[in-house]
Amino acid sequence: MEDKKFFYLLGVISYISWPLYFLMKLSEYPTSDIVEALTFITVVAIFYFIILYFYFD
């Protein structure tokens, strides 16, 4: 697998794992914490994919 594809796949899998984790542990966290965490991971994922795009371009 080439590096670019691997890093994009890694980013997608890690981004998808956060909502799945919170779905499994929904009763343990208040809604505000879940929204905050998902907002954070979305912002970080956007920066991650932008950096990857410019790195491999």
N, CA, C and O of each residue as an XYZ file, in Angstrom:
228
protein
N       0.851     -1.175      0.000
C       0.000      0.000      0.000
C       0.897      1.237      0.000
O       1.860      1.317      0.762
N       0.578      2.171     -0.838
C       1.400      3.370     -0.903
C       1.157      4.268      0.314
O       0.116      4.175      0.965
N       2.114      5.124      0.610
C       2.055      5.954      1.815
C       0.834      6.855      1.859
O       0.170      6.948      2.892
N       0.533      7.510      0.765
C      -0.591      8.448      0.735
C      -1.900      7.741      1.092
O      -2.671      8.228      1.918
N      -2.139      6.608      0.472
C      -3.360      5.847      0.723
C      -3.407      5.363      2.178
O      -4.457      5.394      2.819
N      -2.268      4.922      2.681
C      -2.208      4.440      4.058
C      -2.564      5.542      5.055
O      -3.340      5.309      5.981
N      -2.005      6.734      4.874
C      -2.263      7.820      5.818
C      -3.699      8.319      5.733
O      -4.291      8.678      6.751
N      -4.265      8.345      4.529
C      -5.675      8.713      4.408
C      -6.564      7.670      5.080
O      -7.520      8.020      5.772
N      -6.253      6.402      4.878
C      -7.023      5.332      5.510
C      -6.905      5.396      7.033
O      -7.888      5.200      7.747
N      -5.717      5.666      7.515
C      -5.498      5.813      8.954
C      -6.348      6.955      9.523
O      -6.942      6.817     10.593
N      -6.402      8.067      8.812
C      -7.203      9.197      9.254
C      -8.688      8.887      9.274
O      -9.390      9.266     10.211
N      -9.168      8.205      8.256
C     -10.589      7.860      8.184
C     -10.969      6.889      9.296
O     -11.996      7.062      9.953
N     -10.150      5.879      9.503
C     -10.450      4.889     10.543
C     -10.445      5.538     11.929
O     -11.322      5.259     12.746
N      -9.470      6.394     12.193
C      -9.426      7.033     13.503
C     -10.590      8.010     13.677
O     -11.108      8.161     14.784
N     -11.006      8.674     12.597
C     -12.143      9.596     12.694
C     -13.444      8.838     12.950
O     -14.282      9.294     13.728
N     -13.616      7.702     12.312
C     -14.836      6.905     12.489
C     -14.877      6.242     13.860
O     -15.958      6.006     14.398
N     -13.725      5.940     14.425
C     -13.702      5.235     15.706
C     -14.232      6.085     16.863
O     -14.783      5.543     17.821
N     -14.073      7.401     16.786
C     -14.554      8.262     17.878
C     -16.071      8.202     18.032
O     -16.543      7.935     19.137
N     -16.859      8.438     16.980
C     -18.313      8.332     17.157
C     -18.754      6.930     17.574
O     -19.689      6.784     18.361
N     -18.091      5.905     17.054
C     -18.444      4.540     17.458
C     -18.189      4.325     18.945
O     -18.991      3.695     19.634
N     -17.077      4.848     19.431
C     -16.770      4.732     20.853
C     -17.856      5.410     21.695
O     -18.331      4.845     22.680
N     -18.238      6.616     21.300
C     -19.247      7.332     22.078
C     -20.615      6.688     21.965
O     -21.413      6.786     22.897
N     -20.911      6.035     20.855
C     -22.166      5.298     20.756
C     -22.190      4.114     21.723
O     -23.229      3.803     22.306
N     -21.048      3.461     21.887
C     -20.986      2.328     22.809
C     -21.016      2.775     24.268
O     -21.528      2.050     25.121
N     -20.476      3.959     24.567
C     -20.386      4.445     25.942
C     -21.313      5.645     26.176
O     -20.999      6.521     26.981
N     -22.439      5.685     25.482
C     -23.329      6.840     25.498
C     -23.817      7.197     26.902
O     -23.963      8.378     27.215
N     -24.064      6.224     27.732
C     -24.603      6.495     29.063
C     -23.539      6.999     30.044
O     -23.883      7.528     31.102
N     -22.272      6.847     29.715
C     -21.206      7.239     30.634
C     -20.801      8.703     30.517
O     -20.140      9.229     31.413
N     -21.185      9.371     29.430
C     -20.762     10.746     29.193
C     -21.973     11.654     28.999
O     -22.957     11.252     28.379
N     -21.903     12.875     29.526
C     -22.984     13.827     29.242
C     -22.936     14.251     27.766
O     -21.883     14.215     27.129
N     -24.069     14.640     27.257
C     -24.170     15.019     25.845
C     -23.219     16.152     25.486
O     -22.655     16.160     24.392
N     -23.036     17.097     26.381
C     -22.158     18.232     26.093
C     -20.710     17.780     25.887
O     -20.009     18.317     25.030
N     -20.270     16.810     26.658
C     -18.909     16.288     26.487
C     -18.752     15.560     25.151
O     -17.707     15.663     24.508
N     -19.774     14.833     24.737
C     -19.726     14.112     23.471
C     -19.668     15.099     22.307
O     -18.885     14.920     21.374
N     -20.492     16.129     22.366
C     -20.494     17.131     21.304
C     -19.146     17.840     21.244
O     -18.616     18.079     20.159
N     -18.594     18.173     22.401
C     -17.289     18.829     22.447
C     -16.192     17.938     21.852
O     -15.353     18.409     21.085
N     -16.205     16.673     22.205
C     -15.186     15.748     21.694
C     -15.324     15.542     20.190
O     -14.320     15.510     19.477
N     -16.538     15.404     19.706
C     -16.738     15.201     18.273
C     -16.404     16.457     17.477
O     -15.919     16.362     16.350
N     -16.656     17.620     18.044
C     -16.250     18.867     17.404
C     -14.731     18.951     17.333
O     -14.170     19.323     16.302
N     -14.077     18.607     18.419
C     -12.613     18.630     18.459
C     -12.014     17.685     17.428
O     -11.120     18.082     16.680
N     -12.487     16.443     17.372
C     -11.906     15.484     16.439
C     -12.192     15.880     15.001
O     -11.391     15.586     14.113
N     -13.319     16.543     14.749
C     -13.613     17.014     13.394
C     -12.635     18.097     12.971
O     -12.129     18.070     11.849
N     -12.366     19.042     13.849
C     -11.407     20.110     13.539
C     -10.011     19.527     13.332
O      -9.314     19.898     12.388
N      -9.615     18.634     14.195
C      -8.290     18.014     14.079
C      -8.197     17.189     12.800
O      -7.163     17.210     12.131
N      -9.248     16.469     12.452
C      -9.232     15.651     11.236
C      -9.135     16.530      9.991
O      -8.436     16.179      9.041
N      -9.819     17.654      9.989
C      -9.728     18.571      8.856
C      -8.287     19.045      8.676
O      -7.760     19.041      7.564
N      -7.654     19.454      9.779
C      -6.251     19.871      9.692
C      -5.360     18.722      9.245
O      -4.440     18.926      8.453
N      -5.615     17.538      9.734
C      -4.827     16.363      9.358
C      -4.896     16.119      7.850
O      -3.868     15.912      7.206
N      -6.096     16.144      7.293
C      -6.251     15.882      5.872
C      -5.701     17.023      5.019
O      -5.193     16.780      3.924
N      -5.792     18.247      5.496
C      -5.174     19.374      4.774
C      -3.664     19.224      4.738
O      -3.039     19.422      3.696
N      -3.081     18.874      5.871
C      -1.631     18.677      5.934
C      -1.206     17.528      5.020
O      -0.208     17.639      4.308
N      -1.953     16.430      5.036
C      -1.634     15.317      4.145
C      -1.726     15.715      2.683
O      -0.884     15.331      1.871
N      -2.742     16.479      2.356
C      -2.918     16.907      0.973
C      -1.702     17.714      0.508
O      -1.157     17.456     -0.565
N      -1.281     18.681      1.309
C      -0.139     19.512      0.913
C       1.177     18.742      0.974
O       2.085     19.025      0.192
N       1.299     17.795      1.867
C       2.530     17.007      1.967
C       2.721     16.134      0.729
O       3.823     16.056      0.186
N       1.657     15.482      0.287
C       1.777     14.555     -0.839
C       1.545     15.233     -2.182
O       1.682     14.587     -3.220
N       1.202     16.497     -2.191
C       0.969     17.204     -3.459
C       2.252     17.639     -4.116
O       2.222     18.245     -5.188
